[in-house]
């Protein structure tokens, strides 16, 4: 009886182990992004936006590129925008943008008029790193206001495209030497964008739910079958 019971239970344990391994594999961060995964901006190129996470519409990306291209031609201030999703373990928007800035612009002379704005679309956090000559125009409190108030108010509503448009617009205004327009008034914020502009991280959560349902659909019938065999 014990031998037969062992023979019946072994397939169930094996199936449960395989399903558990699959669940753990899919639960790991997908497309985790680290410094080594971000390509270089082409030296001398005039493309200012790197949408790695793929959340920006063509219209938004085009508007950002035109705005930043005009800014660089008029003032010499170069702003690079990067969107990322699922950062490597231990990475934050602040740490990654600092590393990218150093990697892209190694010499202090190259960094002088450069600014990098990073948006992590999963955590909906933003960070800005500026060169030495830019810092007088972008003190720490202003950077925090741009990322936390101007962009943060839109990010909390899921408006990722509008968050970048608003943040880059205010950043461009300040770097042009004009008066800071300040953060938007909460009452004037537009309605949330359509679901097509939401971060795609929810797909991973949906995949995990599907795996759990599949696991249940395999294990429960098998357990029921073997229990019936044992007690019948």
Backbone as CSV, one residue per row, in Angstrom:
resi,resn,N_x,N_y,N_z,CA_x,CA_y,CA_z,C_x,C_y,C_z
1,UNK,0.832,-1.213,0.000,0.000,0.000,0.000,0.874,1.274,0.000
2,UNK,1.920,1.219,0.881,2.792,2.384,0.954,3.535,2.598,-0.360
3,UNK,3.963,1.480,-0.961,4.696,1.580,-2.224,3.808,2.174,-3.305
4,UNK,2.566,1.693,-3.349,1.633,2.208,-4.361,1.334,3.686,-4.118
5,UNK,1.183,4.034,-2.857,0.917,5.430,-2.515,2.080,6.321,-2.951
6,UNK,3.325,5.808,-2.745,4.505,6.573,-3.157,4.537,6.763,-4.663
7,UNK,4.171,5.673,-5.403,4.159,5.760,-6.857,3.126,6.760,-7.350
8,UNK,2.007,6.857,-6.645,0.952,7.776,-7.054,1.301,9.231,-6.739
9,UNK,1.999,9.409,-5.623,2.304,10.781,-5.175,3.460,11.388,-5.968
10,UNK,4.422,10.579,-6.390,5.613,11.101,-7.078,5.281,11.970,-8.293
11,UNK,4.354,11.548,-9.192,4.032,12.417,-10.332,3.445,13.756,-9.911
12,UNK,2.664,13.738,-8.829,2.084,14.992,-8.344,3.176,15.934,-7.859
13,UNK,4.130,15.398,-7.088,5.229,16.218,-6.586,6.088,16.760,-7.723
14,UNK,6.314,15.914,-8.729,7.112,16.346,-9.872,6.420,17.485,-10.627
15,UNK,5.104,17.327,-10.855,4.355,18.375,-11.552,4.344,19.667,-10.753
16,UNK,4.183,19.542,-9.431,4.167,20.740,-8.574,5.515,21.440,-8.603
17,UNK,6.608,20.649,-8.603,7.950,21.241,-8.645,8.199,21.985,-9.947
18,UNK,7.785,21.392,-11.062,7.969,22.031,-12.370,7.174,23.321,-12.474
19,UNK,5.934,23.284,-11.989,5.097,24.486,-12.037,5.675,25.575,-11.154
20,UNK,6.146,25.212,-9.956,6.735,26.196,-9.047,7.967,26.847,-9.664
21,UNK,8.789,26.031,-10.342,9.983,26.576,-11.000,9.597,27.549,-12.102
22,UNK,8.542,27.204,-12.854,8.086,28.089,-13.926,7.555,29.394,-13.377
23,UNK,6.819,29.297,-12.280,6.274,30.510,-11.654,7.396,31.423,-11.179
24,UNK,8.416,30.857,-10.526,9.533,31.662,-10.052,10.290,32.311,-11.197
25,UNK,10.439,31.576,-12.298,11.144,32.126,-13.465,10.407,33.321,-14.038
26,UNK,9.092,33.203,-14.177,8.314,34.295,-14.757,8.134,35.441,-13.783
27,UNK,8.328,35.176,-12.498,8.180,36.234,-11.504,9.389,37.151,-11.461
28,UNK,10.521,36.703,-12.049,11.704,37.554,-12.071,11.486,38.755,-12.969
29,UNK,12.142,39.898,-12.691,11.991,41.075,-13.523,12.335,40.785,-14.977
30,UNK,11.451,41.172,-15.878,11.650,40.975,-17.301,12.287,42.234,-17.895
31,UNK,13.310,42.034,-18.719,13.969,43.140,-19.387,14.486,44.160,-18.378
32,UNK,15.068,43.653,-17.280,15.655,44.562,-16.301,16.736,45.381,-16.979
33,UNK,16.758,46.656,-16.657,17.629,47.585,-17.374,18.736,48.079,-16.468
34,UNK,19.966,47.934,-16.928,21.116,48.475,-16.228,21.924,49.355,-17.152
35,UNK,23.020,49.863,-16.624,23.853,50.788,-17.394,24.324,50.169,-18.703
36,UNK,24.697,48.883,-18.660,25.245,48.228,-19.843,24.192,48.004,-20.928
37,UNK,22.909,48.120,-20.573,21.837,47.872,-21.539,21.403,49.123,-22.306
38,UNK,21.893,50.269,-21.918,21.490,51.524,-22.558,22.499,51.880,-23.645
39,UNK,22.071,51.979,-24.895,23.007,52.316,-25.968,23.481,53.761,-25.872
40,UNK,24.564,54.034,-26.555,25.113,55.393,-26.579,24.287,56.276,-27.505
41,UNK,24.144,57.550,-27.119,23.636,58.527,-28.075,24.750,58.779,-29.086
42,UNK,24.399,58.822,-30.357,25.404,59.054,-31.382,26.062,60.416,-31.195
43,UNK,27.366,60.420,-31.211,28.103,61.667,-31.048,27.766,62.621,-32.182
44,UNK,27.342,63.810,-31.824,27.002,64.809,-32.822,25.629,64.613,-33.432
45,UNK,24.927,63.564,-33.025,23.590,63.321,-33.556,22.579,64.300,-32.992
46,UNK,21.466,64.449,-33.707,20.458,65.408,-33.268,19.152,64.701,-32.910
47,UNK,19.275,63.484,-32.440,18.128,62.775,-31.890,18.237,62.850,-30.369
48,UNK,17.291,63.486,-29.732,17.410,63.813,-28.312,16.627,62.874,-27.405
49,UNK,15.846,61.963,-27.977,14.971,61.097,-27.180,15.315,59.630,-27.425
50,UNK,15.465,58.858,-26.337,15.706,57.426,-26.411,14.590,56.725,-25.629
51,UNK,13.574,56.272,-26.348,12.398,55.665,-25.720,12.585,54.154,-25.602
52,UNK,13.405,53.736,-24.638,13.720,52.316,-24.464,12.481,51.534,-24.040
53,UNK,11.638,52.112,-23.206,10.459,51.404,-22.703,9.320,51.366,-23.711
54,UNK,9.405,52.177,-24.776,8.397,52.146,-25.827,7.039,52.680,-25.420
55,UNK,7.000,53.689,-24.552,5.713,54.227,-24.086,5.311,55.527,-24.787
56,UNK,6.235,56.123,-25.520,5.942,57.420,-26.122,5.271,57.256,-27.480
57,UNK,4.270,58.089,-27.725,3.642,58.104,-29.033,4.575,58.796,-30.024
58,UNK,4.327,58.575,-31.309,5.148,59.248,-32.330,5.033,60.757,-32.216
59,UNK,3.835,61.217,-31.930,3.616,62.658,-31.810,4.431,63.229,-30.653
60,UNK,4.377,62.555,-29.509,5.126,63.037,-28.342,6.625,63.045,-28.608
61,UNK,7.131,61.942,-29.172,8.563,61.866,-29.441,8.996,62.934,-30.441
62,UNK,8.176,63.170,-31.442,8.488,64.205,-32.421,8.505,65.591,-31.802
63,UNK,7.526,65.867,-30.954,7.461,67.185,-30.295,8.652,67.400,-29.369
64,UNK,9.022,66.369,-28.639,10.175,66.485,-27.742,11.458,66.730,-28.538
65,UNK,11.651,65.986,-29.609,12.853,66.166,-30.418,12.926,67.566,-31.023
66,UNK,11.797,68.061,-31.513,11.796,69.418,-32.095,12.091,70.474,-31.042
67,UNK,11.469,70.324,-29.872,11.673,71.299,-28.801,13.132,71.328,-28.350
68,UNK,13.716,70.144,-28.174,15.092,70.075,-27.692,16.094,70.443,-28.771
69,UNK,15.758,70.184,-30.026,16.630,70.590,-31.114,16.668,72.112,-31.222
70,UNK,15.513,72.743,-31.101,15.449,74.215,-31.119,16.227,74.807,-29.946
71,UNK,16.110,74.158,-28.778,16.824,74.638,-27.591,18.331,74.601,-27.812
72,UNK,18.833,73.501,-28.347,20.274,73.368,-28.549,20.788,74.353,-29.594
73,UNK,20.025,74.558,-30.664,20.448,75.493,-31.703,20.472,76.930,-31.190
74,UNK,19.523,77.253,-30.313,19.420,78.636,-29.836,20.361,78.938,-28.678
75,UNK,20.633,77.943,-27.814,21.373,78.224,-26.587,22.633,77.376,-26.408
76,UNK,22.762,76.280,-27.153,23.878,75.362,-26.943,23.628,74.369,-25.822
77,UNK,22.481,74.466,-25.155,22.130,73.537,-24.083,21.547,72.258,-24.696
78,UNK,22.149,71.111,-24.365,21.725,69.833,-24.928,21.054,68.993,-23.854
79,UNK,19.803,68.638,-24.073,19.041,67.824,-23.120,18.718,66.481,-23.772
80,UNK,19.071,65.403,-23.113,18.764,64.050,-23.577,17.667,63.459,-22.698
81,UNK,16.686,62.823,-23.334,15.572,62.211,-22.606,15.609,60.704,-22.807
82,UNK,15.523,59.955,-21.709,15.555,58.492,-21.762,14.376,57.945,-20.965
83,UNK,13.641,56.998,-21.556,12.617,56.275,-20.799,13.108,54.856,-20.575
84,UNK,12.919,54.355,-19.369,13.379,53.012,-19.016,12.298,52.321,-18.209
85,UNK,12.364,50.967,-18.192,11.386,50.192,-17.429,12.090,48.995,-16.795
86,UNK,11.686,48.671,-15.559,12.262,47.539,-14.816,13.777,47.689,-14.665
87,UNK,14.183,48.626,-13.837,15.605,48.839,-13.604,16.208,47.636,-12.882
88,UNK,17.521,47.450,-13.065,18.228,46.385,-12.366,18.041,46.525,-10.861
89,UNK,18.162,45.396,-10.158,18.022,45.408,-8.699,19.028,46.376,-8.081
90,UNK,18.544,47.260,-7.234,19.404,48.236,-6.579,19.528,49.541,-7.331
91,UNK,19.136,49.556,-8.604,19.192,50.796,-9.382,17.968,51.667,-9.061
92,UNK,18.176,52.960,-9.087,17.103,53.936,-8.962,17.221,54.904,-10.130
93,UNK,16.176,55.678,-10.422,16.310,56.673,-11.484,17.492,57.615,-11.248
94,UNK,17.719,58.009,-9.984,18.820,58.928,-9.681,20.178,58.284,-9.938
95,UNK,20.338,57.029,-9.513,21.640,56.384,-9.695,21.912,56.095,-11.163
96,UNK,20.878,55.652,-11.901,21.090,55.317,-13.308,21.353,56.563,-14.147
97,UNK,20.632,57.649,-13.879,20.855,58.852,-14.693,22.253,59.411,-14.442
98,UNK,22.749,59.289,-13.210,24.103,59.750,-12.903,25.143,58.903,-13.635
99,UNK,24.925,57.583,-13.670,25.849,56.684,-14.358,25.832,56.919,-15.868
100,UNK,24.634,57.113,-16.412,24.526,57.383,-17.853,25.237,58.677,-18.217
101,UNK,25.059,59.689,-17.394,25.670,60.992,-17.659,27.192,60.856,-17.739
102,UNK,27.749,60.120,-16.785,29.202,59.934,-16.757,29.680,59.077,-17.926
103,UNK,28.895,58.069,-18.293,29.283,57.188,-19.395,29.243,57.915,-20.728
104,UNK,28.209,58.713,-20.956,28.072,59.412,-22.230,29.025,60.587,-22.361
105,UNK,29.277,61.275,-21.257,30.113,62.485,-21.290,31.219,62.323,-20.251
106,UNK,32.330,61.735,-20.653,33.387,61.365,-19.721,34.189,62.570,-19.227
107,UNK,34.453,63.519,-20.108,35.284,64.660,-19.746,34.421,65.809,-19.217
108,UNK,34.933,66.560,-18.238,34.191,67.713,-17.711,33.802,68.710,-18.802
109,UNK,34.675,68.854,-19.813,34.353,69.783,-20.899,33.175,69.292,-21.729
110,UNK,33.034,67.954,-21.839,31.902,67.395,-22.574,30.603,67.503,-21.776
111,UNK,30.719,67.518,-20.445,29.551,67.532,-19.571,28.959,68.921,-19.390
112,UNK,29.744,69.946,-19.698,29.409,71.315,-19.301,27.985,71.737,-19.630
113,UNK,27.555,71.533,-20.861,26.246,72.017,-21.298,25.261,70.874,-21.540
114,UNK,25.482,69.763,-20.862,24.633,68.593,-21.063,23.670,68.411,-19.886
115,UNK,22.471,67.900,-20.207,21.478,67.537,-19.193,20.808,66.245,-19.641
116,UNK,20.627,65.314,-18.712,19.945,64.053,-19.012,18.730,63.929,-18.097
117,UNK,17.587,63.659,-18.709,16.346,63.432,-17.966,15.939,61.974,-18.162
118,UNK,15.808,61.240,-17.070,15.442,59.820,-17.117,14.067,59.618,-16.492
119,UNK,13.214,58.857,-17.189,11.904,58.483,-16.653,11.830,56.969,-16.531
120,UNK,11.640,56.480,-15.314,11.407,55.053,-15.085,9.904,54.829,-15.141
121,UNK,9.421,54.199,-16.205,7.979,54.105,-16.430,7.305,53.085,-15.516
122,UNK,8.078,52.199,-14.898,7.478,51.222,-13.990,7.178,51.853,-12.630
123,UNK,8.178,52.510,-12.062,7.983,53.157,-10.758,7.380,54.553,-10.897
124,UNK,7.352,55.053,-12.145,6.892,56.408,-12.431,7.703,57.440,-11.643
125,UNK,9.010,57.209,-11.671,9.934,58.145,-11.049,10.811,58.791,-12.104
126,UNK,11.188,60.034,-11.887,12.020,60.767,-12.843,13.236,61.343,-12.125
127,UNK,14.317,61.527,-12.875,15.539,62.092,-12.320,16.243,62.898,-13.399
128,UNK,16.977,63.919,-12.960,17.703,64.803,-13.876,19.135,64.957,-13.399
129,UNK,20.076,64.852,-14.332,21.490,65.097,-14.055,21.972,66.180,-15.008
130,UNK,22.615,67.210,-14.477,23.049,68.342,-15.297,24.546,68.578,-15.146
131,UNK,25.150,69.133,-16.206,26.562,69.468,-16.191,26.854,70.683,-15.331
132,UNK,28.130,70.914,-15.101,28.553,71.975,-14.183,28.064,73.353,-14.619
133,UNK,28.136,73.648,-15.917,27.705,74.961,-16.389,26.196,75.121,-16.384
134,UNK,25.475,74.002,-16.298,24.008,74.056,-16.295,23.473,74.212,-14.883
135,UNK,24.226,73.760,-13.895,23.737,73.708,-12.522,23.289,75.054,-11.955
136,UNK,23.937,76.177,-12.303,23.412,77.459,-11.803,21.986,77.746,-12.286
137,UNK,21.630,77.232,-13.465,20.270,77.406,-13.975,19.309,76.366,-13.400
138,UNK,19.881,75.248,-12.931,19.060,74.150,-12.422,19.504,73.758,-11.012
139,UNK,19.226,74.564,-10.018,19.560,74.172,-8.645,18.742,72.950,-8.221
140,UNK,19.154,72.336,-7.142,18.528,71.094,-6.690,17.035,71.240,-6.453
141,UNK,16.627,72.349,-5.841,15.194,72.512,-5.539,14.364,72.640,-6.815
142,UNK,14.940,73.229,-7.863,14.220,73.348,-9.122,14.106,71.987,-9.807
143,UNK,15.173,71.205,-9.767,15.132,69.860,-10.338,14.058,69.028,-9.639
144,UNK,14.012,69.106,-8.324,13.007,68.358,-7.565,11.601,68.824,-7.906
145,UNK,11.420,70.116,-8.127,10.106,70.634,-8.483,9.672,70.129,-9.852
146,UNK,10.622,70.065,-10.793,10.291,69.580,-12.137,9.898,68.101,-12.098
147,UNK,10.705,67.285,-11.394,10.447,65.840,-11.384,9.284,65.457,-10.480
148,UNK,9.141,66.136,-9.328,8.115,65.747,-8.360,6.782,66.445,-8.584
149,UNK,6.814,67.707,-9.005,5.569,68.462,-9.151,5.095,68.514,-10.605
150,UNK,5.939,69.063,-11.470,5.527,69.188,-12.872,5.282,67.823,-13.508
151,UNK,6.234,66.910,-13.362,6.075,65.587,-13.952,5.275,64.651,-13.051
152,UNK,5.533,64.729,-11.748,4.895,63.808,-10.817,3.383,63.896,-10.812
153,UNK,2.845,65.086,-10.961,1.389,65.240,-10.950,0.742,64.498,-12.108
154,UNK,1.421,64.470,-13.256,0.905,63.738,-14.420,1.194,62.246,-14.300
155,UNK,2.360,61.898,-13.789,2.727,60.485,-13.657,1.777,59.751,-12.724
156,UNK,1.334,60.421,-11.671,0.423,59.780,-10.734,-0.924,59.447,-11.372
157,UNK,-1.258,60.153,-12.451,-2.496,59.877,-13.167,-2.282,58.920,-14.346
158,UNK,-1.036,58.515,-14.554,-0.735,57.609,-15.660,-0.467,58.314,-16.970
159,UNK,-0.332,59.628,-16.960,-0.120,60.392,-18.188,1.379,60.523,-18.486
160,UNK,1.979,59.456,-18.964,3.429,59.435,-19.145,3.892,60.379,-20.246
161,UNK,3.164,60.395,-21.356,3.527,61.292,-22.463,3.431,62.748,-22.021
162,UNK,2.334,63.092,-21.368,2.142,64.481,-20.949,3.150,64.868,-19.874
163,UNK,3.518,63.924,-19.015,4.508,64.210,-17.976,5.829,64.651,-18.594
164,UNK,6.268,63.937,-19.627,7.525,64.306,-20.279,7.394,65.621,-21.041
165,UNK,6.276,65.818,-21.710,6.073,67.076,-22.431,6.105,68.261,-21.469
166,UNK,5.435,68.129,-20.330,5.403,69.219,-19.350,6.778,69.433,-18.728
167,UNK,7.452,68.324,-18.373,8.758,68.440,-17.739,9.797,69.048,-18.669
168,UNK,9.827,68.578,-19.904,10.801,69.095,-20.870,10.483,70.538,-21.246
169,UNK,9.213,70.879,-21.320,8.833,72.256,-21.636,9.328,73.223,-20.555
170,UNK,9.113,72.867,-19.302,9.586,73.733,-18.211,11.106,73.766,-18.173
171,UNK,11.738,72.616,-18.378,13.196,72.540,-18.398,13.759,73.402,-19.512
172,UNK,13.153,73.326,-20.687,13.614,74.100,-21.832,13.460,75.595,-21.586
173,UNK,12.358,75.981,-20.957,12.131,77.397,-20.659,13.218,77.951,-19.747
174,UNK,13.534,77.196,-18.708,14.550,77.638,-17.749,15.925,77.698,-18.403
175,UNK,16.276,76.673,-19.189,17.585,76.641,-19.826,17.721,77.694,-20.929
176,UNK,16.603,78.218,-21.380,16.638,79.299,-22.368,16.876,80.655,-21.711
177,UNK,16.941,80.671,-20.380,17.171,81.912,-19.662,15.905,82.670,-19.322
178,UNK,14.754,82.072,-19.581,13.493,82.717,-19.268,13.088,82.414,-17.825
179,UNK,12.090,83.146,-17.350,11.617,82.956,-15.981,10.955,81.592,-15.838
180,UNK,11.199,80.958,-14.699,10.609,79.650,-14.434,9.090,79.783,-14.323
181,UNK,8.326,79.052,-15.157,6.861,79.139,-15.082,6.292,78.443,-13.862
182,UNK,7.089,77.650,-13.173,6.622,76.958,-11.983,5.804,75.727,-12.331
183,UNK,5.448,74.947,-11.297,4.654,73.733,-11.540,3.231,74.092,-11.925
184,UNK,2.534,73.188,-12.613,1.145,73.461,-13.000,0.222,73.457,-11.793
185,UNK,-0.878,74.178,-11.906,-1.894,74.155,-10.862,-2.672,72.850,-10.960
186,UNK,-2.904,72.216,-9.837,-3.571,70.922,-9.832,-4.941,70.973,-10.498
187,UNK,-5.653,72.062,-10.327,-7.006,72.168,-10.879,-6.999,72.225,-12.387
188,UNK,-5.857,72.557,-12.987,-5.785,72.728,-14.427,-5.254,71.495,-15.145
189,UNK,-4.988,70.430,-14.391,-4.427,69.239,-15.016,-5.436,68.577,-15.927
190,UNK,-5.029,68.122,-17.120,-5.941,67.428,-18.032,-6.288,66.041,-17.520
191,UNK,-7.285,65.426,-18.139,-7.696,64.093,-17.758,-6.622,63.087,-18.149
192,UNK,-6.668,61.939,-17.493,-5.676,60.897,-17.750,-5.736,60.441,-19.194
193,UNK,-4.592,60.040,-19.741,-4.521,59.569,-21.109,-5.161,58.205,-21.232
194,UNK,-5.315,57.772,-22.468,-5.868,56.449,-22.704,-4.906,55.389,-22.202
195,UNK,-5.414,54.176,-22.030,-4.612,53.098,-21.467,-3.418,52.744,-22.342
196,UNK,-3.394,53.183,-23.604,-2.280,52.838,-24.495,-0.987,53.494,-24.075
197,UNK,-1.056,54.570,-23.242,0.150,55.247,-22.801,0.581,54.803,-21.420
198,UNK,-0.119,53.856,-20.810,0.278,53.364,-19.514,1.497,52.469,-19.660
199,UNK,2.313,52.356,-18.608,3.471,51.489,-18.708,3.056,50.051,-18.932
200,UNK,3.887,49.312,-19.659,3.562,47.962,-20.041,3.917,46.939,-18.965
201,UNK,4.326,47.417,-17.787,4.729,46.499,-16.737,3.586,45.617,-16.280
202,UNK,2.322,46.068,-16.422,1.179,45.294,-15.976,1.062,43.981,-16.735
203,UNK,1.668,43.885,-17.935,1.630,42.648,-18.695,2.338,41.523,-17.944
204,UNK,3.426,41.864,-17.247,4.127,40.855,-16.471,3.276,40.331,-15.331
205,UNK,2.532,41.226,-14.678,1.663,40.804,-13.592,0.550,39.910,-14.120
206,UNK,0.025,40.239,-15.306,-1.018,39.401,-15.901,-0.471,38.023,-16.237
207,UNK,0.790,37.972,-16.716,1.399,36.683,-17.051,1.544,35.817,-15.811
208,UNK,1.911,36.422,-14.684,2.044,35.660,-13.453,0.701,35.081,-13.018
209,UNK,-0.379,35.855,-13.170,-1.710,35.371,-12.812,-2.091,34.174,-13.679
210,UNK,-1.772,34.259,-14.984,-2.072,33.152,-15.894,-1.327,31.891,-15.473
211,UNK,-0.043,32.065,-15.061,0.751,30.909,-14.633,0.137,30.250,-13.413
212,UNK,-0.289,31.066,-12.454,-0.906,30.504,-11.249,-2.192,29.750,-11.598
213,UNK,-2.979,30.294,-12.507,-4.210,29.621,-12.909,-3.914,28.299,-13.616
214,UNK,-2.877,28.318,-14.470,-2.477,27.081,-15.140,-1.987,26.043,-14.136
215,UNK,-1.227,26.517,-13.147,-0.734,25.606,-12.124,-1.888,24.950,-11.375
216,UNK,-2.865,25.776,-11.027,-4.019,25.245,-10.305,-4.792,24.252,-11.166
217,UNK,-4.904,24.554,-12.482,-5.651,23.669,-13.374,-4.964,22.323,-13.571
218,UNK,-3.640,22.264,-13.336,-2.902,21.004,-13.468,-2.888,20.239,-12.145
219,UNK,-2.549,20.945,-11.068,-2.332,20.274,-9.789,-3.631,19.780,-9.161
220,UNK,-4.670,20.617,-9.179,-5.922,20.251,-8.502,-6.555,18.996,-9.116
221,UNK,-6.711,18.900,-10.471,-7.279,17.670,-11.032,-6.420,16.437,-10.748
222,UNK,-5.069,16.598,-10.804,-4.200,15.462,-10.531,-4.343,14.996,-9.086
223,UNK,-4.372,15.960,-8.161,-4.522,15.602,-6.753,-5.855,14.913,-6.507
224,UNK,-6.891,15.428,-7.153,-8.209,14.820,-7.006,-8.232,13.401,-7.549
225,UNK,-7.595,13.203,-8.707,-7.560,11.885,-9.338,-6.837,10.866,-8.460
226,UNK,-5.658,11.231,-7.968,-4.883,10.298,-7.165,-5.525,10.040,-5.807
227,UNK,-6.181,11.080,-5.268,-6.898,10.858,-4.013,-8.026,9.853,-4.215
228,UNK,-8.699,9.972,-5.364,-9.774,9.028,-5.683,-9.223,7.609,-5.827
229,UNK,-8.043,7.478,-6.503,-7.434,6.176,-6.677,-7.039,5.545,-5.340
230,UNK,-6.546,6.399,-4.435,-6.073,5.889,-3.162,-7.234,5.380,-2.303
231,UNK,-8.290,6.156,-2.283,-9.390,5.836,-1.353,-10.492,4.979,-1.965
232,UNK,-10.398,4.749,-3.300,-11.436,3.930,-3.907,-11.135,2.438,-3.753
